[in-house]
Amino acid sequence: MRHDDTHAAKISRRRALRLGGSALGAALLARPLRAAGADGAALPRAMAGSDLVYVTPLLRDGRESRCQAEVWFVADGGDAVVVTATDAWRARAVRQGLDRARLWVGDEGVWTESDGAYRFLPSTLAGVSQIEDPDEHARLLEQFGEKYSLSWIVWGPRFRNGLREGSRVMLRYRPMLGASADAGASA
């Protein structure tokens, strides 16, 4: 039995987005985003046109963690905001005091299958903090709902209920001033 057959009833956020996205969303996902070298507008443009960010915490000595993932996000000003399970490494890293991360913005598929292609997307170093204010949760969840409208039918209640009951947390990744990285700088 193939792996896909064992999980036929489950629909991942990535698959829901791809299956249920609008024509515009499909066009944006199909268009690879590349860093524009010294162009300081590359990251904000990428954030405006992408459904994913790739994230890895930075260890205390500044090295990247082995934990990496591609996740849904919304842009809030210049920040990237994600919702994740409380026991996910992203949330555990913040609880352990790892308050810096590297973000790459774009879509090169599942990070483990991308052959490192995501490392050539626009990237930045970011400070990480947990958002605990329920009013901020509500405001930002509305943005998630607008961005991922069809997938939000399934995922919206999971995010909302998870934040309310504590099984999910909301994290803010704030780009560090002057920390935009050139394509592949961390490779």
C-alpha positions in Angstrom: 0.0 0.0 0.0 1.4 3.4 -0.9 1.8 6.1 1.7 -0.9 8.3 0.0 -3.4 5.4 0.2 -3.1 5.2 4.0 -3.9 8.9 4.4 -6.5 9.3 1.7 -9.0 10.8 4.2 -6.6 13.4 5.5 -6.0 16.5 3.5 -2.9 18.5 4.3 -2.9 22.3 4.2 -0.5 22.2 1.3 -2.8 19.9 -0.7 -5.9 21.8 0.2 -4.3 25.0 -0.9 -3.2 23.5 -4.2 -6.5 21.8 -4.8 -8.8 24.6 -3.7 -6.8 27.7 -4.5 -8.0 30.4 -6.8 -6.6 30.8 -10.3 -4.5 33.7 -9.1 -3.2 31.6 -6.2 -2.3 28.8 -8.6 -0.5 31.2 -10.9 1.5 32.6 -8.0 2.4 29.1 -6.7 3.5 28.1 -10.2 5.8 31.1 -10.6 9.1 30.5 -8.8 10.2 33.6 -6.8 14.0 34.3 -6.9 15.9 36.7 -4.8 16.7 39.9 -6.5 20.2 40.3 -5.1 20.7 43.7 -3.5 17.1 44.7 -4.3 15.7 45.6 -0.8 12.2 45.2 -2.1 12.6 41.5 -2.9 11.4 40.2 0.5 8.3 42.4 0.8 7.4 41.5 -2.9 7.9 37.8 -2.2 5.8 38.0 1.0 3.0 39.7 -0.9 3.0 37.0 -3.6 3.7 33.8 -1.7 1.6 31.3 0.3 4.6 29.8 2.2 7.6 30.7 4.2 10.4 28.3 5.1 11.5 28.6 8.7 14.5 27.4 10.7 15.4 28.5 14.3 18.9 29.8 14.9 20.8 28.2 17.7 22.4 30.2 20.4 25.7 30.2 18.4 23.9 31.5 15.3 23.9 28.3 13.3 20.7 27.1 11.7 18.8 24.3 13.4 18.3 21.0 11.6 14.5 21.7 12.1 13.1 23.3 9.0 9.6 23.4 7.5 7.5 25.3 5.0 4.4 26.8 6.6 1.4 29.0 5.9 1.8 32.6 6.9 0.2 36.0 6.7 2.1 39.3 6.4 1.4 41.8 9.2 3.3 44.9 8.3 6.7 43.5 7.4 6.3 40.6 9.8 5.4 37.0 9.0 2.9 35.4 11.3 2.3 31.6 11.6 0.1 29.4 13.6 1.6 26.1 14.7 1.0 23.3 17.1 2.2 23.9 20.7 4.4 20.8 20.6 5.9 21.7 17.1 9.6 22.5 17.1 8.9 26.1 16.1 6.9 26.7 19.3 9.4 24.6 21.4 12.3 26.7 20.1 10.7 29.9 21.3 9.9 28.4 24.7 13.6 27.4 25.0 14.7 30.9 24.3 15.7 30.5 20.7 14.2 33.8 19.6 15.9 34.2 16.2 15.2 32.4 13.0 15.9 32.5 9.3 13.0 32.8 6.9 12.9 32.2 3.1 9.8 33.4 1.3 8.4 31.5 -1.7 7.4 28.0 -2.7 9.8 25.4 -3.8 7.7 22.5 -2.5 8.3 20.4 0.6 11.7 21.5 2.0 13.0 17.9 2.2 12.2 17.3 -1.5 13.4 20.7 -2.8 17.1 19.8 -3.0 17.8 23.0 -1.1 16.1 25.2 -3.8 14.3 27.2 -1.1 17.7 28.5 0.1 17.8 30.7 -3.1 14.5 32.5 -2.3 14.4 35.9 -0.7 15.4 35.5 2.9 16.0 37.3 6.2 17.0 36.8 9.8 14.1 37.4 12.1 13.3 37.8 15.8 10.6 35.5 17.0 7.9 36.1 19.6 4.7 34.5 20.6 1.5 36.4 20.2 -0.8 35.8 23.1 -3.4 38.6 22.8 -6.8 37.1 21.8 -7.8 40.3 19.9 -4.6 40.0 17.8 -5.4 36.3 17.3 -8.8 37.2 15.9 -7.5 40.0 13.7 -4.7 37.8 12.2 -6.9 34.8 11.8 -9.2 37.0 9.6 -6.2 37.6 7.4 -5.4 33.9 7.2 -9.1 33.3 6.2 -8.8 35.9 3.4 -5.5 34.5 2.1 -6.4 30.8 2.3 -10.2 31.2 1.7 -11.2 27.8 0.4 -8.7 25.8 2.6 -9.9 27.9 5.6 -13.2 26.1 5.7 -11.3 23.1 7.1 -8.3 24.8 8.7 -9.9 28.0 10.2 -11.8 26.2 13.0 -8.7 24.1 13.8 -6.5 27.2 14.1 -9.2 29.1 16.0 -10.0 26.3 18.5 -6.4 25.3 18.9 -5.4 28.9 19.9 -8.4 29.1 22.3 -7.7 25.7 24.0 -3.8 26.0 23.9 -3.0 23.2 21.4 -1.7 25.9 18.9 0.3 29.1 19.3 0.7 32.1 17.0 4.3 33.2 16.3 5.5 36.5 14.9 8.7 36.6 12.8 10.0 40.2 12.7 12.8 40.7 10.1 15.8 42.1 11.9 16.9 45.6 10.7 19.6 45.3 8.1 19.5 41.5 8.2 18.2 40.7 4.7 20.3 37.9 3.3 21.4 37.6 -0.3 20.2 34.4 -2.2 22.0 31.4 -0.9 23.9 33.3 1.8 23.2 30.6 4.3 23.7 27.6 2.0 
